[in-house]
Amino acid sequence: MHVNHINLKLDRVRQFCINEKVDEVYMRSLIRRDFLGGKNAMKTDRRQVNRKKVLQYIIFALILLIFQKMSVMAGKYVADLFSYEKLDPYNAYAWNFLHHITMLVIGLFAVLILRKPLKVGFGLGLGDRKTGTRFVVRYTAVLAGVSLIVHILMKISNSLPVYAFPLNTSNIVGTLCFQLFLTGPAEELLYRALPITILVRFFGENAKFKWGITLENIIAAFLFAVAHMKWSLFPLSIEANWFQLVYAFAQGIISGKAYQDSGSVIYPMMMHSISNVLMVGTGYLLLFL
């Protein structure tokens, strides 16, 4: 006769109770209590571990946010030390150049300090060239189309950007050179390579969500979006352009995936700079049409 595993366990309990002259109902209540208690203890342990990990992530994210904010403030402080009246009388690009150069130097300094003790390279090499190149080419093609459509709609609705400087040759070349040579390197190092690498180093690479997006990528993209907000703690104030925040977060996710899949921050730097040049340059072009 077939006896399944559960019945076999029940028979052993009954046999034990008969042999030891113990009340069977009482014995089964003790077994049930211990079994459920063990499961509840395991659930409690898991909840405690999860809470601890969430708290650790929050602490690391706050540290990264403070470091990024201080880097931006340091860039502003250094850029404010100089006068650009002769080079850039309309303040169109020179201040931004020095601001982002300072951010880039701070980011590189942090990488040099952390790479040996953490034993990580922060993606400064070329990594997987084929994967990285594919990201850059596809991203550029898509952004070119998106930028053109967006600015055509803005042209039709008479809502193209209004600049605080004349669109002469000097200002156009200066602003586009700033976008091309500094926005990608400075911001991707500070907002992509540093946070993602540090989070992976301390927590390990997390399980991927849809489209292979990881938790550390989402955190880095969130910090990048926050960087596009005007906020301060003393006094507490927050100003945000929601379209800009969503755009920055989406760009951060794509750049983060390119960084993790290629193993190099070079390709996200190129994507970031190309994106900014396309957006700004297309706006300039349609203003003249």
Secondary structure, 3 states (H helix, E strand, C coil): CCCCHHHHHHHHHHHHHHHHCCCHHHHHHHHHHHHHHHHHHHHHHHHHHHHHHHHHHHHHHHHHHHHHHHHHHHHHHHHCCCCCCCCCCCCCCHHHHHHHHHHHHHHHHHHHHHHHHHCCCCCCCCCCHHHHHHHHHHHHHHHHHHHHHHHHHHHHCCCCCCCCCCCCHHHHHHHHHHHHHHHHHHHHHHHHHHHHHHHHHHHCCCCCCHHHCCHHHHHHHHHHHHCCCEEECCCCEEECCHHHHHHHHHHHHHHHHHHHHHCCCHHHHHHHHHHHHHHHHHHHHHHHC
